[in-house]
């Protein structure tokens, strides 16, 4: 097999299934496991990803306004790699190369046509189904991988049972404000918290500051899509909103995370994300993720 993954979470699924050696190409965002960064890159953004949250948002919206794709495929590289399978997504035009772009490229550029495996999870259950699907398509039994993930989830549930349930707002973008939806509210629930301003399995909603003030969460977890930990801290510092009015900020219960590595990617490391949330919400519990991919944010923002 010759696999090209155009989606970071799919790359991580392939790795977890023991097929890393079969990868021959990746997207510009695929960075885990670190060894795959040596592979040829098959995609690129059509916008400048540098700048603050508002600037990045406006650049992406300008592209979408003209009904254009946010990312481009390097067709020459794809043709040279001659993949047998391409893994992509049909969930979010902003997150990665779209299924439509991949399908068009396969039809026009690649002979024989590789099999396109498209993922579109919105809940944790659908993420586990995608792992099973990739395993089935690539001839690998996913049972042990899934058993291990479910075992770790059960350990968190057992550890947090009976502990105080805090009201948690997870922020996926800071300017404009967006709450983290899809699988993130499930992660909050599994970690023993109560998710605010987002619904399980629903797309991440845009928020007004008035909604945030009314919700007045006990805990705020910041996880901007595509941002690592350092960039998340900077985005919080640059945020125009008066966060200091909220009880979470006044109590020092605001945390930055590496959303790019964990919460934003619907793959195996969502269980790591759950362990991070459990450590944030219940400081007495340490499931092995303390200090990895998250940190407290300064009070008084």
N, C-alpha and C positions, 0 to 999 in steps of 0.2 A: 504494500500500500504506500501511496504517496499522498500525505495529508497536508492541506493548506487550511489553516484556521484564520478566519477573519474576525474573530471575536475572542477577547481575553478569557471569558468564562469557558468557552469551548476548548481553548488551549489547555486550561487547567483541568477540564474533564478528561481530555485525551491523556494528559500526564497522569492523572489519578488512576486511569484504567491501564497504565503501564505501556502506553504506546508513544511516548515522547520521541523515540528513535524514528518513528514513521513520519514525523512532521518535517516538511521540506520548505514551508513558507508560513508567514504570519502577517498579522496586521501591525500597523505602527504602534498600536496600544498594547500588544501582547508582550508582557515582560516577566511572566512567571510560568514555570520555574526560570531562574536567571539564565540558564544555558540556552534557552530558545532565542535569546536576543541576538545570537550569532546567525540566525536564519535570515534569508532574504525577506525584505518587507514588501508587501503587496498593496498597501493602501497609504493614503495621506489625507489630512484634512484640507478642505478648501478655504479655511479661515485661519487667522493667526490666533493660536490658543493662548498667547501671552496677554497679560493685562488683568484688570480686576473683573469681578463677577459681572458687573453691568456691561463692560465692554465686550466680553466674550458672548454674553447673551445677545447683545444687539447685532454682533457679527453673524451669529448663527441664524437669528430671526431674519436678517436681511437675505440670506441665501434661501431659506425656506419660503420667504415671501415671493420669490421669483420661481418657485416650484422646482428648485434645483436640489441635487443631492449634496449633502454636507461633506461627504467624503468621495474620493476618487480611487478607482482601481488602477493599479499599474498592470495594464493588460500584457505588455511585453514580458514582464517578469512571470506573470501567471502562465503565459504560453510556454516560456522556457522551462518552467517547473513541471509541466505536464502532470498535474495532480490527478489521482484517481478519485479523491473525495475533497469537497470544499465544505467547511463548516461556517455557517453564517447565521443571521438572525432576521426575524420579521416583526420585531417588537417596537423598536424606537428608531426613527430616522436620525435622531441626534446622537445616538449612542455608538453606532457603527455603520459600516456599509450595509445598504438595504438589500433584501432578498431580490427585489426587482433588478437592481444593478448587477448582482451576481448572475442571475438567470440570463440576463441579456448578454453578459460577457461570455458565459458558457456557450450559448447558442451561436455567437458570432466568431469566437476566437479559439475555442478549444475542441479539438477532434483527436481521439474519441472524447465524447462528453463525459466529464467526471460526474459522480453522484453528488448532488447538493443536499446537505443535511441542514435544515433550518430549524432554529430553536426560538421559542416564543413564550417563555415562562412568565407567569405573573404571581405565582404563589410558591411556597416551598415545595408543596407536593408536585407541582409541575416541574420544578428544578430537578427533583429526584427522578421524575419520569423522563426528563431529557437525558440524564445520565444513563438511564436504562436504554433509551433510544440510541444514543451514540454507541453504547456497548453492543447493542444488537446489530447496528449497521456495520460496525467495524469488526464483528466476530469475537467480542470479548464478553465474558460473563461479568456483569457489574455487581453481583450479589455481595461479595465481600466488601467492596467499596461502600455500598449502601448500608450494609450492616454496621460498619464502623461509624458512619455518619450518624445513624439512628442511635447507636450506643452512646455517643457523645452528647447528643441532644437529651437523651434520657438522664444522663448524669447531671446535666444542668437543671433539668426539671426537678429532679430529686433534691438537689442542693438548695434550690430557692423556694421549695414548697414551705408555706407557712411564714415566709419573710414578708416584711411590709411591701405593699404594692404602690409604687410611686407613679405619678402621672408624667409621661415622657413625651416630649416633642422632638422628633428627629427632623433635621433640616437638610434637604438635598441641594438647595441653592440659596444664596444669601441676598442677592440683588439682581432681579426681584426675588421675593421670598417664595420658596417652594418646600412643601413638606415631603417626606420620604414615604412613598406608597408601596404598592406591589407586595413583596415579601417582608419588608421591614416591619410593618405592624405585627406580623406573626412573630418575628424575632423578639420584639419588645414583650409580647405576651409570654413567650416561652422563657424569657429571662425574668419573669415575675413582675413586669410593669404593665401600665395601662397606656396604650398608644393614643396620642391626641392628633386631631386634624388630618387623619389619613385612614383609609379603609383597606383591609386585607384584600389583595387581588385587584385593587383599583389603581389606575395610573396616579403618579405623584401629582397632587393638586397645587396650583398656585395659591398663595395666601395673601391676605391683607394684614397690615400691622394690627388693625383693630381685632382681627381674629386671634392673633397671637396674644394680645393683651387680655382678651376675654378668657382665653384658655389658661393663661398664667401657670405654666407647667412647673412641676417640682424639679424636673431635670430637663436639660436641653443637650442633645447630642448632635453635633454638627458633622455632616458627612457629604460635602458637595461632590457631585458626580464628576469623576475624573481627576479629583484633587488628591494629592498625597498629604501627609500630615503637616508638613511645613507650609504648604500652600493653603491648607485649610485654616491654620492659625493666622496667616496673613489676611485671608478673606474675612475672617471674623474681625480682625483689627480694622479693616477697611469698610466694614458694614456701616451703612448710614442710619441704621435703626437704633432707637434708644433702649437697648437691651437692659440697661441698668435698672429700669423700672420693675423688672420681673423678679419674682421670688427666687427662681432658680439661680439667677445671677447674684442676687443679694446673699444667697446661701452658699455660693461657691460651687453650685451643682451644674456647671456647664463644661462640656468635654468636646475636644476636637478628636476626630478619627481620620485614619487613612481610608477614606471612602473608596478611592480608586482600587486599592488592593482587596478590600473586604466588602463592605455593604453594597456597593454598586454592581458587583459581579455575581450573577446568578449561577454559581457553581459550587464546588465542594467547600470553598473557604467561607461560605455563609455560616457554616458551623463555627468557624473561628470567630466570625462576627457575633454570633450568639454568645460565645464565651467572653468576648470583649464587653458586650452589654451587661452580662451577668456580673462581671467584675466591677463595672461602673456603678450599677444599681445596688450591689451588695458587697461593699468593700471587704467584708470578712471572708468572702469566697474567692479563691484564686484557682481558676481552671486552666492555668498554664498560659494565659494570654496577657497577663498583667504587664503593662509597660510596652507591649508590642502593638503598634499601630494606633495608639490613642494617648491622650494626655489631658490634664485639666487645663481649662482656659482661665486667664486672669479675671479676677472679679472687677466689677465696676464699668464694664463696656457699655 
